[in-house]
Amino acid sequence: MKSMLGRILLSPEFQTSVGGSLLRSFVQRTQGIYNYSPRFLLDTQAAARPHYAYCMLSAADLARRLGHKRISVLEFGVAGGNGVAFIRDFAPKAEQATGVGFDIYGFDTGEGMPPPEGDKDLPHWFQQNQYRMNQDALRAYVPEAKLVLGDIKDTAPSFVEKHKPAPIGALFNDVDYYSSTLNSFSIFDAVDRFPDSFLPRVFMYMDDILGTELEMYGPYNGQLAAIRDYNESREQSKIHLNQNLISQTHLSYRNQIYYVHLFSHPLYQTYIGGGQQEVLEGALKLRRA
Ligand SMILES: C[S@@+](CC[C@H](N)C(=O)[O-])C[C@H]1O[C@@H](n2cnc3c(N)ncnc32)[C@H](O)[C@@H]1O
């Protein structure tokens, strides 16, 4: 349980105050000196990618409750590798806190964006060859990430069968196009044949949902359209916005965290509340108050 001081320091009001931003910048600058806990880095928003940290810690918590010691995290759209580098750096801290280790997989063509396939891919904003990857530099930068190179429409459907990954617990989606996003979701179709490679509910971050007036993301293009079309085409799995964060207005990523529910997973109905359920529900009510 957090102390009264801890609760004040981590409250949305403090976080959005001058004091909050001073604390954040102090923590960011001293991360190399002090061994801050990953939850503190997340709560103070001092982690370089708090949205990645949130998904990793949440997935590890769920995995632990289901008895897993290791999970896989996937990034769709790797480019220069800053996303997988963050995952690599945050993983040991998250493992120390949760007892769950992380395998990292990165999906990319290896050659930048493929050609757009139509209006829904936002060709006014994205085009072929954008975000080219230097494969040798990336392998040297983040050797811990296993790269799955090729068009996602070819690599995602066979990934689980080929790699037999530890349960997939978190997925970061930054492929920009409607078509690439929709194809990335085909990974979930392997759940019935390889349930051991999935948690029953997977945390997802969708990068291309918020943008500028020039991008104009909305329900009829890009990632939001892909989510809608995926949901319409599947009975046994559904993707939706994480409702828990809606009231957390200080979190810039609150509109970009999604869950996929894999209803046919054999552990979907496994009870995970345990003795802590009332404590957690109490903490949630406090946060919303
Ligand atoms: C915006 S970049 C990713 C940036 C990266 N996540 C980061 O945080 O630095 C988008 C990437 O998605 C990849 N991509 C888009 N569509 C793809 C597809 N159909 N198959 C494989 N990769 C794809 C592109 O090659 C590009 O590198």
PDBQT file of the ligand as one rigid body, heavy atoms in Angstrom, charges set to zero:
ROOT
HETATM    1  C1  LIG A 301       6.350   4.548 -37.607  1.00  0.00    +0.000 C 
HETATM    2  S1  LIG A 301       7.404   3.240 -38.001  1.00  0.00    +0.000 S 
HETATM    3  C2  LIG A 301       7.661   2.412 -36.461  1.00  0.00    +0.000 C 
HETATM    4  C3  LIG A 301       8.422   3.216 -35.417  1.00  0.00    +0.000 C 
HETATM    5  C4  LIG A 301       8.832   2.459 -34.186  1.00  0.00    +0.000 C 
HETATM    6  N1  LIG A 301       7.741   1.736 -33.578  1.00  0.00    +0.000 N 
HETATM    7  C5  LIG A 301       9.446   3.379 -33.147  1.00  0.00    +0.000 C 
HETATM    8  O1  LIG A 301       8.844   3.554 -32.087  1.00  0.00    +0.000 OA
HETATM    9  O2  LIG A 301      10.518   3.918 -33.385  1.00  0.00    +0.000 OA
HETATM   10  C6  LIG A 301       6.333   2.178 -38.904  1.00  0.00    +0.000 C 
HETATM   11  C7  LIG A 301       6.976   0.872 -39.344  1.00  0.00    +0.000 C 
HETATM   12  O3  LIG A 301       5.951  -0.051 -39.700  1.00  0.00    +0.000 OA
HETATM   13  C8  LIG A 301       6.464  -0.908 -40.703  1.00  0.00    +0.000 C 
HETATM   14  N2  LIG A 301       5.345  -1.509 -41.465  1.00  0.00    +0.000 N 
HETATM   15  C9  LIG A 301       4.227  -0.898 -41.911  1.00  0.00    +0.000 A 
HETATM   16  N3  LIG A 301       3.448  -1.767 -42.587  1.00  0.00    +0.000 NA
HETATM   17  C10 LIG A 301       4.095  -2.965 -42.556  1.00  0.00    +0.000 A 
HETATM   18  C11 LIG A 301       3.806  -4.254 -43.075  1.00  0.00    +0.000 A 
HETATM   19  N4  LIG A 301       2.688  -4.501 -43.783  1.00  0.00    +0.000 N 
HETATM   20  N5  LIG A 301       4.677  -5.257 -42.836  1.00  0.00    +0.000 NA
HETATM   21  C12 LIG A 301       5.808  -5.030 -42.106  1.00  0.00    +0.000 A 
HETATM   22  N6  LIG A 301       6.145  -3.816 -41.600  1.00  0.00    +0.000 NA
HETATM   23  C13 LIG A 301       5.305  -2.797 -41.822  1.00  0.00    +0.000 A 
HETATM   24  C14 LIG A 301       7.322  -0.002 -41.572  1.00  0.00    +0.000 C 
HETATM   25  O4  LIG A 301       8.326  -0.735 -42.238  1.00  0.00    +0.000 OA
HETATM   26  C15 LIG A 301       7.891   0.996 -40.548  1.00  0.00    +0.000 C 
HETATM   27  O5  LIG A 301       9.200   0.663 -40.189  1.00  0.00    +0.000 OA
ENDROOT
TORSDOF 0
